[in-house]
Amino acid sequence: MTGRDDGAWAGMDYQGWLDHADVTRRLDAGADPERWGAGGSRPLHRAAIFGSPEVVAELSRRVADVDALENGATALWEAVVAGRTENARALAAAGADPLWSGFGGWTPARLSLAGPEPDLFTPAEGVPPLTETERAMAEESRRLLAALGEFHHDGLGLACVAGIDAEEAIRRLEARPADARLMEDLLADPYEYELDDTLLLVGVTTVPGGCVLTQPWGYGPSMPGLHARLSPGTVSYGLYANPKSGNQGSVHRDGVCEGWDLHPGGGPYAEDSPEEALLSYLHHYKAVAYSLARTGLRPTDARAVIGPPDHWVELPERDYWAM
């Protein structure tokens, strides 16, 4: 660390990694190319995700190891996962290894075969092609993302349930039709109501592969007691797009919680299986699409998520926080 100025990165935010002239000035003034911020993040990893190819190339020339790890991953892996293909090319040109074995046993080169530019590392000698199953997952992901389109989802609650339709979900939950007048007023401005007064009102829609429960204004469909009743004999995934802390997910199978406080759309993660890592890559930053794909649901549009649903129902009063 001798000769390095710990303050030379001061004021740097994620947009700063786009400014080649400023990054070069900071490096020439003594900024450490190996370390940024109080937590010791690696500048090359930040640039791989947020920066420009010019900044990536500049940092690649100044680091000791272009394949150094941060949180168990190389900068090239991070660029591929983030869809920053131009930065991935700059890293590969600087000597980064596209055959490094990453999460779920995927390499950057093989993972890119399922992404927006499958020829990113062509020719990629020694890279096995995608299997039929993997190729089908990639194709379905592209279809699903196009079908959903773009919409604001902060504050949204979802339950995605495989293998049962809306009517069966309503039966399992012992729900009754919601008051039509109340729903009309609520949908006009849901935030005029206290959440506790509307938490038991959910939309339910049949989609190919199962059904979706939605609450565009709250976390109701993500409550564990609801999934305990929906998931016997099948699997359900709960999502709450928490505006304060980010996307929160859960998995229930056959009435039992298998995973809580998950991060849909945030992976892949080191502990992922090959299938889980691919699913997370295909739906990176797309929490709603991930939640649907995680349970094999194949909606043809966004209606099951943003409405109007097949049914508005009111859940009976009970403890939905019992795991």
N, C-alpha and C positions, 0 to 999 in steps of 0.2 A: 504493500500500500504506500510505500515511500514515494514522495513526489506527487501524490494524488491530493486533490482538493475536495474534501467531503462536501463543501458547499457549492461546488460547480454545477450540480444538478438542481439547485434550489429553484423552486417555482415551476419545475417541469410537470406538465400534465399530459394526458394521453394524446392530445392534439399536437403537442410539441414534437412528437416522434415523426411527424410529417415534414418538419422543417430541417432540411439537410444543412443549410448554412448555419442555423443556430446550434444544431447538434455538433457540427464540426467545430464551431467556435468554443463550445463548452468543453469538448474533448481536448482541444489545443490549450485551453486554459487550465487543464488538470483534472477534468471530470474522469472518474474511473470507468472504463468501458466494461468492467466486470461486475460492477455493483451500482445499484441505484436505489435511493430511498432508505428509510429507517429499517425496513424489513430485509434489505439486502437483495432485492429483486435484480435480475440480470437485464441490463439495458437491451441486449440483443433480443431477448424474449419479448420485451415490451414493444420493440420496433417491429418484430415479426407479426404481431397482432394488430398494432395500431399505426405503424409507421409507413413510410414510403420505401420503395426498392432502393433508392439512393442512400437513405439512412441505414437500411439493412446492410448494404454493401460496405458503407463506411465503417460501421461497427464490426463487421466480419473481418475487416482488415486489421482491426486493433485488438481483438480478443485473442487469448492464448489457445482456446479450443472452441471452434464454431459449433461443436456438438456437445458442449457442456450442458448439464442438466439443471433445470429448475422445476421443483415439484415433480421430479421423476421423468421429465420430458425434455426433448431438445427443442430448440427454436424452430427448426424445420417442421417438426411434428405440430407445434402450435400454429404455425402459418397454414399448414394444410387443413387442420381442424377448423380454423377460423375462416377458411375460404379465401385467404389472401394468397392467391396463386402467383401473383407477380412477386411477392416477397419470397415465396417458396422457390421460385426460379433464381432469385438473387442469392439465396442461401445455397442452393445446389451449385451455382456457379462459383461460390466461394469455398466449395469443398464439403458442405454438409452432406451427411450420409442418408440417402433416401431409403436405405435398407436397414436402418436402425430399427430394432424390434421395440415397438411401443405398446400401448395399453391394449389388452385383449389379444396380444400376439400380432397385431397389425403393424406393418411398416408404413411410413409416410407414402412410399411409392404405391403400395397395394391399396391403401385407403383412398388415395386419389383416384383410383379406377372407378370408385363409386360416386365421385364428386362431379362438379360442374365441368372440369377439364380432365377427362380420363387419359389424355395424352400428355399430361403435365411433365412426366419424367421419361417420355419416349425418346430413345429405346430404353426400356427398363428390363435389362437382362436379369434373369433369376427371379422375376416377380410372377408368382402364379396368377392366372386370370381369376376373376370372380367366379364363384360357383353359381349354378342356376338359382339357388335360394338367395344368395347375396345379390345377384343381379335383379331378381324380382323385388327384393326389399328396396333397392335403389330406385327402381322404376315406380313402385307404389308410393315412395316418398315424394317423388317429383309430381305424381298425379295428385296426391293429397294436398301438398302445399299449394298447387295451382287451384285446386277446388276450394280451399279455404280462403285464399286471397289474404289481404291485409286488413286488420281491424284492431282497434284498441281493446286490450283485454285486462288492463289493470283492475283489480277488484273482483275479477271473475272467479266463480267456483264451478268445478266440473266433477262429475263422476262418469267414468267411461267403463261400461260393463260389457263383457263378452258373452255372447251366446243366449241372451234373453232379450225379448222385445219390451217396448214401453209398457204394455199392459201387464206383463209378468213383473216388471219392476214395481209398478204401482201396487200390485197384489202383495208382493213381498214386503213392501213398506207400509201396507195397510193405509195408504193415502186416500184422500177424498178430493173431488174436484174443488179447485179454488174458487172463491167468490169472484164472479166475472167483473163486477163493478169495482171491487177492490183492486183487481189486477190492472184494470184500465187506468185507474188513478196512479197506481204504483209504477207502472211502466212509463207513464208520462214524466215522472220525476222520482226515481227510487230513493234518491238521497234526501228527499223531504221527510222520509220515514226513519224512525229509529231501527237499526239493524235487528235488534232483538225482537221487534214486532213483525219482521218479514223473513226471518231466518228459515222458517219452516215452509216457505213457498218456493217451489222449484218447478222448472219446466222439464218434461220428459219426452224424448223423441226416439223412435225406432230408426236405426241406420243399418246399412249392410254390415253384418258381423255382430250386432248387438244393439245397445241403446246408450243414450247420453242423457244425463241429468245436468241441468244448467241453472245457475243463478248469477246473472250478469253483474249483480251488485254486492255479492257476499260469499262467504265461505261455506254456506250450508251444505252443498253437495260433497264437500271434502271431509265432513265429520266422520270419525271412525265407526261410530255406532250405525250409521247409515250403510257403510260398506260391509259391516258384519252381517247385515240382513240381505244385502244385494248379492254377495259373492258365493254363497253355498253352491258347490258344484261347478264353479267357474272362477274367473278372476276379474277384479275391478281395480281401476287406477283413479285416485283422487288428486285433483289439482286445486290449489288456491293461489291465484296470482296476487300475492300480497303487495300492495303498493308501497309498503314501508320496508319490507325486508326481502322482496324477490319471490320467485316462484317456489312453492312448497308442494311436494308430492308424497303419495303413499301408495302402497300396493297391498291389497287383500286377496287371499286365495282361500276358497272354501270356508269363508267365515273367519279366517285368521289373518291378522296383520303380519305381513312378511317384511315390510319396510316402511319406515316413517321418517319424516323430515328429509325427504329426498329432494333432488334439485333437477327437475325435468328441464331439458334443453341446455343443461350446463356442462355435460360431459364431453368426451368420454373420461372415465376415471380408471385409476390404476387397477382396481379390483374387478373391473368389468370382464365378463365373458366375451368371446369374439362377437357373438350376436348382439350383446348389449352395447359394446363399443361401437359397432357399426350403426345401430339404431340411434345412439346418441349423436354420432357424427352427422348422420343424415338429417337430424332434426335439431342441430345446434342452434341455440337462440330461439327455437320455435317450440315453446313449452306446450301449447295447445295441441299442435300436430304430434309431438312426442307422446302425449298422454293418450291420444286416439290410437296411434300406431302401436303403442305398448300393449294394448289389449286387442289388436287386430281389427279395429273398427275402420270402416271405409266410407265415410260420408261423401256425398257427391257435391256438397256445398257447405256453407257455414251455418245454415239455419239451425241445426241442432245445438250449436254453441251460442249464437247471438240472437236466436229466435226469428220468428215466432215458433215455439215448439209444438209438437202434436198435442200435448196436454199441459195445462197449468194445474198443479195439485198442491194440497196442503198436507204436510206430514203430521201425524199424531204427536202430541206432547209426550216426550220420553227423554231419557238421558242418552244423547247421541255422542257423548264423549267417552263412553265406556269402551275400552279396547277389547 
